């Protein structure tokens, strides 16, 4: 069995993304590409992100989710929705300050339209490093706790990039 999957649907500028399994660093290029394509859609209004079947989510992914949330707010002034029924995942997203940039729903969606699987993109080590750095900078911008939590990682990645 595959350890992860990203599903997507769109209707009238409202995107639905469903993350299944372990959503980690290996998907950062795929997610960043998805974020770019969604936010560049002139009809984009908001996004609903379903984490009900997400087992693990890492900070890089959280940074990319924060990026799409901020783009949704900027473009349409709609707060995106995040669905999380897993108490561990809900605790993580809340501790990252996501309750300020998402409407967090703790019950599963009753019906989700047809979702298509997003193909996973291959990425070079440098591309992954760039995505990780960008995602963590976004998280650091959400609150002082995140800034403190990720400052050493960001500094290390910036030094690696410069050297």
ROTIMI-12775 format. One record per residue (C-alpha): x, y, z. Coordinates in steps of 0.1 Angstrom, whole numbers, plus 5000, padded with zeros to 4 digits. Example, Ala and Ser with C-alpha at 12.3 -4.5 7.8 and 13.67 -1.06 7.14 Angstrom:
! ROTIMI-12775
512349555078/513749895071/
***
This chain:
! ROTIMI-12775
500050005000/501150354992/501950565023/500450885010/498051034986/496751384977/493351414962/491851724947/488551864934/487552214922/484152374916/483552744910/486952844924/486552644956/489252374959/489052064980/492351894989/492351565008/495651435023/495751065030/498550895050/501951045058/502251385043/505951475046/508851645030/508951415000/505751584988/506951934991/507551994954/504151844946/502452054972/504252374962/503352324926/499752264936/499752584958/501152784929/498652654904/495652704927/496653054938/497253154901/493753044891/491853374885/488653204898/490353084930/488153174960/489152944989/490252604998/488952325020/491752095033/490651755046/493051605071/490651335084/492751055069/496151215075/498351015098/501451235099/502051585087/505351765089/506252125094/507252175057/503752075047/502252295074/504152595059/502852525025/499252505039/499852835056/500952975023/497752875006/495653005035/497253345033/496853344995/493053264999/492653545024/494453795002/492653704970/489053654982/488953755019/487553405026/489053205055/489952865042/488652555060/490752275075/489051955086/490851755113/489351475133/492651335146/493351505180/497151485175/496951665141/494451915155/496851985184/499752045160/497852275137/496452475166/499852505182/501152645149/498552925149/496352775122/493252875141/494053235130/494253155093/491852865089/488352775101/489152445118/486352185117/486751885140/484051675123/484451495089/482851645058/479551455051/480151455013/483051534992/482751554954/484851344930/488551384939/491451324915/494751194927/497651444923/500651294907/503851314929/506551524913/510251444914/512451704929/516251764932/517851804967/518152174960/514552214951/513452034982/515752245004/514252564988/510752444995/511552355031/513152695037/510252885022/507652675041/509352735074/509753105068/505953115063/505352925096/507753165114/505653455102/502553325118/503653375155/506553425179/506353065191/506952935155/509653195150/511553055180/510752695171/512152715135/514852985137/517752745140/516452525111/515952825088/519352965098/521052625090/519252605057/520252965048/523952895057/523852575036/522452765007/525053045010/527952805014/
***
